Amino acid sequence: MLKSLGVMAGVPDLILIRDGKTYGLELKAHGGHLSPAQRTAHMLMRAAGAEVEVAIGLDAALRQLESWGLLRGCVT
């Protein structure tokens, strides 16, 4: 569906914008890996100034969002 709207293949699962800064978070299950399209999209986003990370599992995703200051809470 997103492809038909013009979204480039490989764009991270979550795109967040706060205070003029763009963040991309790719969500992976344990054992998952990035596709070549994802590697390219992440590289292009970083080159444009975005922060892009890959999180394996929910706890890692929550920790990453906290480290960016986009989520407040306590993940252990």
Backbone torsions as a table, in degrees:
resi	resn	phi	psi	omega
1	MET	NA	-46.2	-178.2
2	LEU	-64.8	-35.0	178.0
3	LYS	-58.5	-41.4	179.6
4	SER	-66.0	-18.8	177.3
5	LEU	-91.7	-0.2	176.9
6	GLY	97.6	8.1	178.6
7	VAL	-74.0	131.2	-179.3
8	MET	-68.5	140.9	176.7
9	ALA	-59.9	140.1	175.7
10	GLY	93.0	-4.4	179.0
11	VAL	-62.4	139.8	-178.7
12	PRO	-55.6	156.2	-179.2
13	ASP	-61.1	-39.4	179.5
14	LEU	-116.4	128.9	172.6
15	ILE	-118.5	121.5	-177.8
16	LEU	-126.8	142.0	178.8
17	ILE	-128.0	128.6	178.7
18	ARG	-146.4	130.1	178.7
19	ASP	51.5	40.9	176.7
20	GLY	78.3	3.3	179.6
21	LYS	-107.1	139.2	-179.4
22	THR	-106.2	137.2	179.8
23	TYR	-127.6	140.6	175.6
24	GLY	-126.8	129.9	-179.9
25	LEU	-125.4	116.8	176.6
26	GLU	-91.0	127.5	-178.3
27	LEU	-101.8	127.2	179.6
28	LYS	-130.4	146.2	171.6
29	ALA	-82.4	161.7	176.1
30	HIS	-56.1	131.5	-178.3
31	GLY	90.7	-8.5	179.0
32	GLY	-76.4	160.7	179.4
33	HIS	-144.7	161.4	179.8
34	LEU	-78.8	141.4	173.7
35	SER	-82.3	162.9	175.0
36	PRO	-56.6	-38.9	178.5
37	ALA	-63.6	-38.0	178.1
38	GLN	-67.0	-43.2	178.0
39	ARG	-58.5	-43.4	-179.8
40	THR	-65.8	-47.0	-179.5
41	ALA	-61.3	-41.5	179.9
42	HIS	-64.6	-42.1	179.2
43	MET	-62.2	-44.0	179.9
44	LEU	-65.4	-39.2	178.0
45	MET	-65.1	-42.8	178.2
46	ARG	-62.4	-41.5	179.1
47	ALA	-61.7	-28.3	178.6
48	ALA	-86.5	0.6	176.1
49	GLY	102.0	4.0	179.7
50	ALA	-81.4	154.0	170.4
51	GLU	-91.9	124.8	-179.0
52	VAL	-132.6	130.7	179.0
53	GLU	-139.2	161.8	175.5
54	VAL	-114.0	131.1	178.2
55	ALA	-116.7	127.4	177.6
56	ILE	-101.5	106.5	-178.7
57	GLY	93.5	160.2	-177.0
58	LEU	-64.3	-43.5	-178.8
59	ASP	-61.0	-41.1	178.5
60	ALA	-65.0	-38.3	178.5
61	ALA	-63.9	-44.8	179.0
62	LEU	-63.8	-41.6	177.5
63	ARG	-61.3	-41.0	179.9
64	GLN	-65.1	-44.1	177.7
65	LEU	-61.4	-38.8	176.3
66	GLU	-64.7	-42.2	-177.3
67	SER	-66.0	-28.9	175.4
68	TRP	-80.7	-6.9	-177.8
69	GLY	77.6	19.4	-178.4
70	LEU	-96.8	-7.3	-178.8
71	LEU	-145.7	134.5	176.4
72	ARG	-110.6	135.2	-179.6
73	GLY	167.2	-157.4	-178.9
74	CYS	-141.9	103.6	176.1
75	VAL	-104.2	129.3	179.3
76	THR	-109.9	NA	NA
